[in-house]
Amino acid sequence: MKLTFNFEHGEIEGVLKLSQENNTMVIITNGHNGFYNYGMFPFIQETLLKNGISSFSYNFSHGGVIGDADRFDDLENYEKNCMRLERLDFIEVHKAIASKYPKTKIFHLAHSLGGIPTTFGISELEKHNIPVSGAILLATVKKLDIWSQEVIEQWKTNKVLHKKNNRTKQELPQGSEFLSEVLNASKNWNVQAVLNEIKTPFYYIHGKEDEAIPYEHGVNQFLWKTLNSELSLIEKATHTLNTRHPFEGPSPQLLEFLDLTVNWIKEKS
């Protein structure tokens, strides 16, 4: 079913799959250009449900995708999107789900750039003694500043970076606050530094043939998080586990990921 939260900073739309057991919940945070209806994610939710695990997959408040669409129809909000807002989305969604289902153990699943708001969001939740049962980080980035110097200079000159989305053919505007975060990433969005402080169990899963975020990103994060950290590398797996959008069915790599994920969640529950 659809579930909407109206927060002070923006509206969150998502899909809730509720198991009858309802003692474990996975909150799914997509990458910067992701959305709850993308490719493999509805299948992931269905598989979790079949294994007695509830889930909530949501769109960022400023992600540009409205409802069940698979295009970026709200470019005005998209231009404002940044890690500050995505981290705020993450924190408020966690708190809202925890309030709505107080007896449920909450896990997180993040993909790609979604690892940044997830990592920093969990750090913030821990500081306020809000429990998180664990997090699975699939093909996530080890740093925010992943853009080339040429792209950065263009971004600085124009204040807005128009980046073509190969799937939708749209020119997507990355705004000035996001640029500032990238330029100051080593100070304010340092993944290595914050991982030293996080006690929540993290499980890094990465494809060995990830064409977007090399698997070394997952390995490095696993090594940086010396407390409660695990790692699995999936052979012959791409950034979206050999699946595409629109979804054409599960790949062996996606099924392997789901087996690892379900088993880890049940072990930690």
C-alpha positions in Angstrom: 0.0 0.0 0.0 1.0 3.6 -0.5 2.2 5.6 2.5 2.8 9.3 2.6 4.5 11.5 5.2 4.3 15.3 5.3 7.3 16.6 7.0 8.2 20.2 7.6 10.9 20.1 4.9 8.9 18.2 2.3 6.6 15.3 1.4 7.8 11.6 1.3 5.9 9.1 -0.8 6.5 5.4 -0.6 5.3 1.8 -0.8 4.7 -0.2 2.4 4.7 -4.0 2.3 3.5 -5.2 5.6 4.1 -8.8 6.7 1.6 -10.5 9.1 4.5 -11.2 11.4 5.5 -7.5 11.3 8.4 -7.8 13.7 11.1 -6.8 11.2 11.0 -3.8 8.9 13.5 -2.8 6.1 13.5 0.8 5.0 14.9 1.1 1.5 16.8 4.2 0.5 17.7 4.5 -3.2 20.5 6.3 -4.9 20.4 10.0 -5.7 18.5 9.4 -9.0 16.7 6.3 -7.7 13.0 5.9 -6.8 10.8 3.2 -5.2 9.5 1.9 -8.5 12.9 1.5 -10.1 13.8 -1.9 -11.7 14.6 -4.5 -9.1 13.3 -2.7 -6.0 9.6 -3.8 -6.2 10.9 -7.4 -6.6 13.2 -6.9 -3.6 10.2 -5.8 -1.5 8.1 -8.8 -2.6 10.9 -11.2 -1.8 11.3 -9.7 1.7 7.6 -10.0 2.2 7.6 -13.7 1.2 10.2 -14.2 3.9 8.1 -12.5 6.6 10.0 -9.2 6.5 8.1 -5.9 6.1 9.5 -3.1 4.0 9.1 0.6 3.2 10.7 1.9 0.0 10.4 5.7 -0.6 11.2 8.6 -2.9 13.3 11.5 -1.6 11.3 14.6 -0.9 13.4 16.5 -3.5 14.2 13.6 -5.7 12.1 14.9 -8.6 10.0 11.7 -9.1 6.3 11.9 -8.2 4.3 8.9 -7.2 4.6 5.9 -9.5 6.3 7.8 -12.3 9.7 6.8 -13.6 10.7 10.2 -14.9 11.9 13.4 -13.1 8.8 15.6 -13.4 9.6 18.0 -10.5 12.9 19.5 -11.6 12.4 22.6 -9.4 12.7 20.5 -6.3 15.3 18.2 -7.9 17.7 21.2 -8.3 17.4 21.9 -4.6 18.2 18.3 -3.6 21.4 17.6 -1.6 22.8 15.3 1.0 21.5 17.5 3.8 17.9 17.0 2.6 18.4 13.3 1.8 19.9 12.7 5.3 16.9 14.6 6.8 14.5 12.5 4.7 16.3 9.3 6.0 16.1 10.4 9.7 12.5 11.5 9.6 11.3 8.4 7.7 13.1 6.2 10.3 11.5 8.1 13.2 8.0 8.0 11.6 8.2 4.3 10.9 9.5 3.6 14.4 6.6 5.6 15.9 4.0 3.9 13.7 5.4 0.4 14.4 7.1 0.7 17.9 7.6 -3.1 18.4 9.3 -3.6 15.0 13.1 -4.0 14.6 14.1 -1.6 11.9 16.9 -2.4 9.3 18.0 -0.2 6.4 18.9 -1.1 2.8 20.8 1.5 0.8 21.9 1.5 -2.8 24.6 3.5 -4.5 24.8 7.2 -3.4 22.0 6.4 -1.0 24.8 5.1 1.3 25.7 8.7 2.2 22.4 9.7 3.8 22.1 6.2 5.3 25.6 6.3 6.9 25.3 9.8 8.2 21.6 9.4 9.2 22.4 6.3 11.3 25.2 8.3 13.0 22.7 11.0 13.9 20.1 8.5 15.1 22.7 6.9 17.4 23.6 10.2 18.9 20.0 10.5 20.0 19.8 6.9 21.3 17.4 5.9 18.5 18.0 2.2 17.9 18.8 0.8 14.4 19.0 -3.0 14.1 21.3 -3.0 11.1 22.0 -1.7 7.6 22.8 -3.4 4.3 24.8 -1.2 1.9 24.5 -2.4 -1.7 27.1 -0.9 -4.1 27.4 2.2 -2.0 30.0 5.0 -2.4 33.0 5.5 -0.1 33.0 9.2 -0.7 30.8 12.0 -1.9 33.3 13.7 -4.2 33.2 11.2 -7.0 32.9 13.8 -9.8 35.9 14.6 -12.1 37.7 18.0 -11.8 36.4 19.0 -15.2 32.8 18.4 -14.1 33.4 20.3 -10.8 34.8 23.3 -12.7 31.8 23.4 -15.0 29.5 23.1 -12.0 31.3 26.0 -10.2 31.2 28.2 -13.3 27.5 27.7 -14.0 26.3 27.2 -10.4 24.0 24.5 -11.7 25.3 21.3 -13.3 22.9 19.9 -16.0 23.7 16.2 -16.3 22.0 14.1 -18.9 20.1 11.1 -17.6 20.8 8.3 -20.2 17.6 6.5 -19.4 15.1 9.4 -19.6 17.2 11.7 -21.8 16.5 14.5 -19.5 19.0 17.2 -18.5 18.9 17.0 -14.7 20.0 20.1 -12.7 22.3 19.6 -9.8 22.2 22.7 -7.6 24.6 24.9 -5.7 24.1 23.4 -2.2 24.9 20.0 -3.5 28.0 21.5 -5.1 29.1 23.0 -1.8 28.7 19.6 -0.1 30.9 18.0 -2.8 33.6 20.6 -2.5 33.6 20.3 1.3 33.1 16.5 1.4 36.4 15.6 3.1 35.4 17.8 6.1 31.6 17.6 6.4 30.8 14.3 4.6 33.8 12.1 5.4 32.5 8.6 5.3 35.7 7.1 6.8 35.6 9.4 9.8 32.0 8.8 10.6 32.2 5.0 10.3 34.7 5.0 13.2 31.9 6.1 15.5 29.0 3.9 14.3 28.1 0.9 16.4 25.1 -0.4 14.3 26.0 -3.6 12.3 26.7 -2.8 8.7 26.7 -5.4 5.9 28.5 -4.3 2.7 27.5 -6.1 -0.5 29.1 -5.2 -3.8 29.2 -6.6 -7.3 32.7 -7.5 -8.6 31.8 -6.0 -12.0 30.1 -2.8 -10.8 30.5 -0.4 -13.7 29.3 2.6 -11.8 30.9 2.3 -8.3 33.9 -0.1 -8.3 33.8 -2.8 -5.7 36.8 -1.3 -3.9 34.3 1.3 -2.5 32.6 -1.5 -0.6 35.9 -3.1 0.5 37.2 0.2 1.8 34.1 1.0 3.8 34.2 -2.5 5.3 37.8 -2.0 6.4 37.1 1.5 7.8 34.2 0.3 10.0 36.2 -1.9 12.4 33.2 -2.5 14.7 30.2 -4.7 13.5 31.1 -4.8 9.8 30.7 -7.6 7.2 31.4 -7.8 3.5 30.3 -10.0 0.6 31.4 -9.6 -3.1 29.1 -11.0 -5.7 30.8 -12.5 -8.8 29.9 -11.1 -12.2 27.5 -8.6 -10.6 26.9 -5.1 -12.0 25.7 -2.0 -10.2 22.0 -3.1 -10.4 22.9 -6.8 -10.0 22.5 -7.6 -13.8 18.9 -6.2 -13.9 17.5 -3.2 -15.7 14.5 -0.8 -15.7 11.9 -1.7 -16.7 12.4 -4.9 -14.7 12.6 -8.0 -16.9 12.9 -10.6 -14.1 15.5 -11.5 -11.4 19.1 -12.4 -12.3 21.2 -15.0 -10.4 23.1 -12.1 -8.9 20.0 -10.5 -7.6 18.8 -13.8 -6.1 22.2 -14.3 -4.5 22.0 -10.8 -3.0 18.5 -11.5 -1.6 19.6 -14.8 0.0 22.5 -12.9 1.7 20.2 -10.1 2.8 17.4 -12.3 4.2 19.8 -14.6 6.0 21.7 -11.6 7.6 18.5 -9.9 8.7 17.2 -13.1 10.3 20.5 -13.6 12.0 20.5 -10.1 13.5 16.8 -10.1 14.4 
